[in-house]
Amino acid sequence: MPTSETDIETTAAIDEYLKASASDGAIARMHLSGLGAVADLEDRLKRHYGMAHALCVSNASTGLLAIGHAIGLKKTPFVTTPFTYGASLSGWMLLGNRPIFADIDPMTLTLDPESVISRISGKTKAILGVDIFGTPSDSKKLRKIADEHGLWYIADCAQSLGAFRDSKPSSCEADALVVSFTTGKTVFAGEGGAILTNNTDLYNKLLWFTQHPLRQRRELGLELDNEFGLNARIHPLAAIWANAVFDDSLQRVAEQRNKWLGLAAALNTIGMTEELDYSSNSIEPSFFRFTAAWKKRAEAGELEKALTKHGYDIRIEPIPLRLVYQQTAFIAQYHRRLGKGYEPCVVAEEQAKQRFCIELQHN
């Protein structure tokens, strides 16, 4: 969450915008053209990810829907993870696509590249990776698989802004990725999100499908604009808010990461949970949630006592996630697209049972 000083800066920036826009219609309309705070936020994101294009949108879910539409993903199989929140898949499901679930890595909880390969068929068009709980996917391997099979590789990075793998921003090797600015995320601005990509053709299509005609004409240089697209623009106040907290928010993630890595080391020493080895894998999570898995049986009370001796005052909670293909709502709405069913993801099912979250009481 933002610091008190950042709260004051945010309030001042929003107040300044409201006063200026009340007397100047051009300022009030700047966000329609992708200028002002929107352009500033997109520049910050491009610098952070080292990617060519950023496009602010109303939220990450809408961003994924827009990407699916822009790459022509309709009534097509795509490989993804069952270990995620339903909104990761919802946009592509609305386009009539069928998820093919691959299994996950037991430590990172992200897509297992070998399982992904086993789920690809001649009809597959895309891989959708998810940096669940802020832990980066193995983007390098997923990129290689996508290239070898001629697939789109898209990443849901809603929870991983500020995370790194192999010293690179989380999932930056995807054809496109989305981030989120809603409650609990690294950068909190009430609501909002953004799409990042190095693919200029894809970026132009996303502009055409999601932004106001004023921005389309300004950037695409076309006399013909599209009034029939998806109004997916970010709210100007959210862009102002996100800009005001951006740097402090990323700094806070870096500072908090050291605390969580220390907790992981303590857990490894205690030995009641599966090993969490981030350093040797060059993984720096954002720790949207800190999770661990019981090695044998759940012993919450004993673990709390053991961690107290290491100086940690913690609370153990269930993970806020249910496997997608086991959810009643998913089965009720999309069972016809499952055809003969799905191939179980054994590791994902095991982790769903063994995983728990740890919250620090005094953070």
N, C-alpha and C positions, 0 to 999 in steps of 0.2 A: 504494500500500500504506500501511497505517496507520503512524504514527510510533511510536517506542519508548514515549513517554509515553501515547499512545493505547492501545497494547497493554496497558500496566499498568492503565489505566482499564477496559478491556474485561474483563480477567481479574478485576478486583475486582468489577465489576458482575455477572458470571456467578457468581462465588463467593458473593456476597451472596444472589442469587436461589436458588441451590442450598441454602444453609443455611436460608433462610427457608421454602422450599417443603418441606423435609424435616420441619419441625415444624408447618407450617400447610397443611393440605390445600386451604384456600380460595385461598391464594396460588398453589399448584401448578395450580389449575384456572382461574385468571384468564384465561389465553389462550383457553380454550374460549368465553368470553363476549366476547372481543375487548377485554379490559381490560388494565391494566398496561402492559408494554413494547409490546405490539401496538398499543394505542391511542396511545401516545406516538409510535411510528414513523409511524402513519397521519397523525397531526397534523402531523408534520414534513413529510411528503410533500405534504399538502394546502397547507401554507403555501408550500412551494417552487413548486409548480405553479399555485397560485391556483385550485385546483379544489375542488368541493364535497365530493366523496367519495373516500376511499381505502380499499382493502381488501387487506390483506396475504394473500399466498398462498404456496404451497410453492415455486413457481418461475415464471418468466415464461411458459414453454411451457404450463404448466397454466393460467395466467391467460388466455392466448389461447384455449385449448380452452374454458374456462368462458365467455368472452365469446361465442364462436361459438354455444355451446349456448343462452346466455341471449337472444341476438337471433334465435334460430330459424333459424340458418344450417345447412341440411341439404340435401344433394344439389343444390347451387346454385352457379352460377358466381360467382367473385369476382375482382376485378382486383388483381394484386400484382406484385412485382418478382422477376425470376429471380436478381438479384444479392444473395443473402442466404444465410444458413445455413438448412439444411432445417427446423430446429426452429421457425422463424418460421411455417411453413406446416403443420407436422405435425398440430397439433390440429384445424385446419379440414379437413384431408384425412381425418382419422379420422372426421369427421362426414359423410363422403361428398361433400364439396364439390369443385368443379373449379376449379383456378387458371387464370386467363387472364393471361398474362404481358405486361406493358407494359414499354416501354423506359425507360432511365434518363438522367438528366442527366450529361453526361460529367465534370463537375467534382465534384459532390456525391455521385454514384453512387446517388442516391435517385430515386424515381419522377419521370419527366418528365410533368407534368400534361397536356400535349398528347397524349402517347402514351396516357395513361390514358383520355382522352376517346374516342380512336379504338378502344379495346378494349371499351367499354361497350355492352351489348346490352339488349334488353328484359327479359332474364332475370337480369341482374346484380343482386345485392343488397348488395354491400359492396366497399369499397376497403381493402386492407391495405397500409399504408405501413411502411417500415422505415428507421430512422435508422442506416444501416449505417456501421460504424466510428466511430460517435459524431457523424456529421454530420447536422444537422437536415434533414428533408424540407421541401418548400415547403408547409407546413401550411395557410397561408392559401388557396392555390389549390386544394389538395385538398379543403379544407372547402367551398369555393364549388362545386366540381364535384359533390361528394356532395349538397349541398343542391339543386342544379339538377336532379339526376337521381333524387332521393329515395332515396339510398343511405346505408348506414352507412359511416362513416369510422373505422377502427380503426388504431392505430399501435403498432408494436413499437419501444419506446424502451429496450430492454434495454441498449444500449451508449451511450445519449446522456444519461443523467442528469447534469446540470450544463452541458449545451449550451443555446444560445439562438439564436433567429432572429428578427430584427426586435424584439429586446429582450424576447422572450417565451420561456419555457421550451420546449424542443424538443417539437413536435407537441402542444402543449397544446390546440389547437383541434379535436382528434379527439373523436369521441363517447366513446371510451375509449382509454386507452393502458396499456401494461405496462412495468414496469421490472424489473431483475434485480439480485440481490445475490450472485451467484456469482463464481467465480474470475475475476479480471481486470477486473471491472466497477467503476464509480465507487465504489460502496459495497460492500465485500466483507464478507460475514457467513457465509461457508461455503456457504450455499445460501439461497434464498428469492426472493421477488419481491412485486410489488404491482400492483394495478389502480387507475387514477385515472379518474374520470368526473364530469361535471356532471349526468348524467342520473339522476335519483332513481329512476325506474322500473327502469332497467337495474341500478342499484346494488342495489335490493331483490331483484331476480331473482338477482343474483350471490350475495347473502347466502343466499338460499334454496337455491341449487345447491351452494355451496362451503363453508359454515360450519356449525359445531356448532349443534344445536337451542337450546342455552343462549343463544347470540348471536342467533339468529333471533327467539326470544321477547323478548329484551331490546330489540332495535332495531325489530322489526316489530310488536311488541305483539300477537302472535297466540297464541291458545291452541293452534292447530294448528301443529305444526312438521314439518320434513321430515327424517326419518332415512334417506332414500334418495338423498341428494345425493352429490356428490363431496367426499371429505375432502381439501380443498385448503388447509387452514390452514398458516400459517407455523409453524415450530418456535419455541417461546418463547425458546430460547437464541439463535436467529438474530436474533430481534427485539431482544433485549437487546444483542447484538453490533452490529447495525446502528445502533441508537441511539447507542452509545458512539463510533462512528467517523463518524457522519453529517456533522457540521459540518466536521471536519478533512478528510474526503474531498472535500467540495465545494470547500473552500478550496484543496486541493492541485490539483484540476482547473483552477481559475482561475489558479493560479500556473504550472502546466505549460503552459497554453494560450499564454501569452506566449512561451515557449521555442519551441513548435511554430510559432507564427505567424512568429517570427523565422526559423525554418528555411524556411518557405514563401517568405518574402521573398528569402532567399538563393538558393533554387532558381529563382525567377523571374528573378533577376539573372544567374545562370549560363546559363539558356536551353536546357538539355538536356531539360527536361520541359515538359509542358503547363502553362499558367499556373494557379496556384492563387490565385484572387481572392476571399477570404472577406470582407474589410472592406467593399468596395463593395456586396456582397450582404447585408450585416448578418448574417453567419453567424459564430457562435462555437461551433465544435465542441468536444466533450469530448475528442477525439483518442484514442478507444479504440484506434485504430490510425492512424498517420500514413501516408498513401499518396500516391503520385504516379504519373504515367503518362509513359512515354518519348515524346518528341516525334517521333523518327524510329526509331532503333534503340537497343537496350540497350547502354549503355556504363558498367557499374557501376564499373569501376576508375577511369575518368576522372572520374565524378561524385564518387566518394569523395575523389579528390585535390583536386578543385575545392572541395568543401565543407570540406576540411581547411584550405584557405587562408582560409575564412570563419570558422574556429574551431570547426568541428563534427567530432567523432570519431564516425562513424556506421557502421552495418552494414546492408547491403541484403539483404532477404529476400523470398521470394515472398508474394503475398497469401494468407491462409489461407481461401480461398473458391473454390468451383466453381459455375458457373451451375447452378441447380436443374434445369432441363430437360435438361441434358447429363449428369446423374449417372446411372450405371447403376442404382443402388438406386431412384431415383425412377422411372425408366422401367420397371423390373421390377415395382414394386408398383402403379403408377398409370397404366400405359399405356392401359388401357381408358377411363379418364376423359379422355384427351387427344382422343378421337374421331378426327377426321381429322388430328390433329396440332396444331401451334401456329404462330403467326406469329413468325418469328425476331426477336429484339431485337438489332439490328445494333450499336447503341452499347454495349450490355452485353457482347456478344461481343468487341468491339474492346477494351473496357476490361479484360476478363478476361485478355487477352493482353498488354496494354501496362502494366498496373498492377503496382506493387511496393510493399513496405513499407520504411520506414526506422526503425531503432531507434538511439537515442542510446546510445553506449557508456558515457558518464559522465553519468548523468542526475541 
